[in-house]
Amino acid sequence: MASSRATADGLDNIEFVEMDAEQLKFDDAAFDAVTNAYGLMFCPDLPRASREAHRVLKPGGRFALVTWDDPSKSPFFSVITSVAAPFLSLQPPDPAAPGPFRLSSPSQLELLLRDAGFSDVRVESVSMTLELASAAEYLQVFSDVAWKAKVASLSDTDLERFKQELSHAVQPHLDKVSGGLRLAAASLCVSGRR
């Protein structure tokens, strides 16, 4: 997707290479900076992936990553999940298993980077507002990303009830001017220096 977007935008000075974050196929000290946006938390071996980012950085280079903050700080996640849980039989995630909130602890992130060899580690929580046209679009986003099979398996009656309950739950987040939804989501922005 990124490569097709770059081509569509006329950017021809970017190279896209797909590989395992836990086994980067780059030489030591090859880059001035390494970034990871909402991906590190899905790596099975977090220390190994962090050490790989450190390995490929030049001395003084920076590693910057973004991951989701605690879900309690993000109505974007908590509103729909509280409605969806009984309909989709959602279970609390295993905090040690790969998943979107696996790295939602600032102290855990700092320790992870320090153990990988990084110094000058900084962790900051940053909130953003996500805008959606409607409760239907909100449900579609989560269906497309995480719950497609579960939502598709609902009976017509249960799906309709789910939609009604979600429409009710989002009322406090409706924008009075546009009629759309405005839901906060918090991320942890982290950096460390090699």
HELIX and SHEET records of a PDB file:
HELIX    1   1 ALA A    2  ALA A    8  1                                   7    
HELIX    2   2 LEU A   40  PHE A   42  5                                   3    
HELIX    3   3 LEU A   46  VAL A   56  1                                  11    
HELIX    4   4 PRO A   71  LYS A   73  5                                   3    
HELIX    5   5 PRO A   75  LEU A   88  1                                  14    
HELIX    6   6 PRO A  106  ASP A  115  1                                  10    
HELIX    7   7 ALA A  135  PHE A  142  1                                   8    
HELIX    8   8 SER A  143  TRP A  147  3                                   5    
HELIX    9   9 LYS A  148  ALA A  152  1                                   5    
HELIX   10  10 ASP A  156  ALA A  169  1                                  14    
HELIX   11  11 GLN A  171  HIS A  173  5                                   3    
SHEET    1   A 4 PHE A  31  ALA A  37  0                                        
SHEET    2   A 4 LEU A  57  TRP A  68  1                                        
SHEET    3   A 4 LEU A 181  ARG A 193 -1                                        
SHEET    4   A 4 SER A 119  LEU A 132 -1                                        
END                                                                             
